[in-house]
Amino acid sequence: MKPKRIIISGGGTGGHIYPAIAIASAIQEIVPRCEFLFVGAEGKMEMEKVPKAGFKIVGLPIVGINRQHMMKNVLFPFKLFKSLTKALAILKEFKPDMAVGVGGYASGPMLLAAWIKGIPYVIQEQNSFAGITNKFLASKAQCIFVAYPNMEKFFPKEKIQYLGNPVRKDLIDQAGKKEKAMVHFGLQPNKPCILIIGGSQGARTINLAIQAGLETLANSQMQIIWQTGIPFEKEAQASAQSQTDLHAYVSAFIYEMDLAYAAADLVISRAGALSVSEICLVGKASILVPLPSAAEDHQTQNAQSLVSEGAAILVKDVEAKNSLVHEAITCLQNKELLAQIEKQSKSMAKPSAAHDIATNILALLTLHEK
């Protein structure tokens, strides 16, 4: 039997790229002979991350819509047309049996091209508030995989599969890692630890709030793992070193996220879809600080989906500098509250999401053979 060929399109941020890689890897585990081609946006991080994961990728000249400065969108229609033309050429050459859209710049023109060519496609929506592209393409999709309940307000109910967000496999097994994690990060085993995740570029509001509260954290016998992003790394390291009583690991980027989560008693993070899914998977209590400028304010929607279930605490971006550290210390000192949030967080996890999505995609491929 001829190997199945699958195109996976999307990217722009880790929240789109890593689920895409997880889906492809899960399909490969089930059917090793499947062939993949990723389609991303030229100059975006997927052009580096996808090849590192062992998959081939091609780029489209597509860009996102600038919502702050609408005049800067004058070239958007031309780039969209050029991207659609290139997407059609990619389909003609690769001849896929199925297309998978994970959101992000490249997903729109690629799935539109698939529809024009009569190639079946599915959508994976990571957020609790669906993006414009996925809403537009939903009606022609074979199936829409979602990570949150109540998504029928965005998509046709009969097409929805509530399976969760695919996340990296090394996070799933946290058993026995805490001691190793504390040694790895140079922390004390008997003191509470806060993991602060700023994303690859850092989250300036969170970084400034932590910087302002370092002395308070030290006085409260807290220790931190602080992922700052590149722009804030040196300033954060200098600030942390000035607090002689504070045990802190400070770095622009953390590669050993499984160990970082294992060390943490509490997580402070933005509310991107992937971060939220990872926090639930590892069953950690968290304080979420949604990025207010995120498209359609989807990070607030993501955070609220946990807060409404008692699975996280929300601190608004504008209030973070004054209240974030206080909220963190209060939460860590209330063992009963901490345990309850951890329990609710774990209950919202979907650890088999990648495998379940892969199984559904393969079932659809078999259906289209008949």
C-alpha positions, 0 to 999 in steps of 0.5 A, a space after each residue: 500500500 502506498 504511504 499516506 501523505 499529510 500536509 501540516 500547515 500553520 505556525 508563527 508561535 510555539 503554541 501552533 508549532 509544538 502541537 503540529 509536531 506532536 500530531 505528526 510524531 503521534 501519527 508516525 508512531 502508529 503508521 511509520 510509513 506516513 510522509 509529512 510536509 510542513 508548510 509555515 510562514 517565511 521567516 517565522 520560528 517554525 522554519 527552524 523548529 520543524 527541521 530540528 524535529 526531523 520534518 521537512 518544511 516549506 515557507 509561504 510569504 504570508 504575514 499576519 494582519 496588523 490590528 494596531 496599525 491598519 495602514 500597514 496591511 496594504 500589502 496583505 492582499 498581495 501576500 495572501 494571493 502569492 501565498 495561495 498560488 504557492 500553496 496550490 503549487 505545493 499541493 500539485 507537487 506533494 499530492 497529499 491525502 489530507 491537510 491538517 491546519 493548526 492555526 497561524 499565518 500559513 494555515 489559512 492559504 494552505 487549507 483554502 488551497 486544499 479546499 479548492 483542490 478537493 483535498 480533505 482537511 482537518 483543523 486543530 484549534 488550541 484556544 478557547 476562543 477560535 481564531 478568524 482563520 479557523 472559523 472561516 475554514 470550519 464549514 468545509 473541514 472534515 473534523 475540528 479538534 478542540 482543546 476546550 468545551 463549549 466550542 460549538 459557538 464557533 464551529 459546527 457542533 457535529 464536526 467538533 472533537 474535544 480531545 485537548 491540546 497535544 503537548 511534548 511527551 516528556 512532560 507526561 511522566 513527572 513521577 520521581 523527577 522532583 529531587 533531580 529537578 531541585 539539584 539541576 536548578 541548584 535549589 533547596 529541597 525544603 523551600 517552596 518554588 515558583 516557576 515563572 514562564 515568560 515565553 521565548 521573548 519574555 513577558 515584560 509585565 511578568 518580568 517587571 512584577 517579579 523584579 519588583 517583588 524579589 526582596 518580598 520573595 526572599 523574605 518569604 522563604 520562596 525560591 524561583 525558576 525564572 525564564 525571562 526571555 532574551 531581552 530581560 535575561 541580564 537585568 533579571 540575573 543582576 537583580 536576583 544576584 543582589 538578593 543574597 537570601 534568594 535561591 533563584 535560577 534565572 535564564 532566557 530559555 529553559 530547555 528542561 521544562 519537564 524538570 522545571 515543572 517537577 520543581 515547581 509548587 506554583 507556576 506563573 505564566 501567560 495564558 497561551 493555549 499550549 502553556 495552559 495545556 501543559 500546566 494542566 497536564 502536570 497538575 500544577 497550580 498556576 497564576 495566569 497573566 493573560 497578554 491583553 494584546 493577544 488576538 481577540 483577547 484569546 488568552 483571557 478566554 483561555 485563563 477564564 476556562 480554568 478559573 471558572 473551574 477553580 483550576 487557576 488564579 487570574 491576575 490582570 496584566 495591568 494589576 500584575 506589578 502590584 499584586 502578582 507576587 502577593 497573590 503567589 505568596 498567599 497561594 503558596 502559604 494556603 496549602 488547602 487552596 493550593 491542593 484544590 487548585 492542583 486537583 482541578 488543574 489535573 482534572 482538565 488535562 488531556 494527556 492522550 491528546 496527540 494520540 487521539 488526534 492522530 487516531 482520528 486523522 488516520 480513521 478519516 484517511 481510511 474512510 476517504 480510501 473507500 
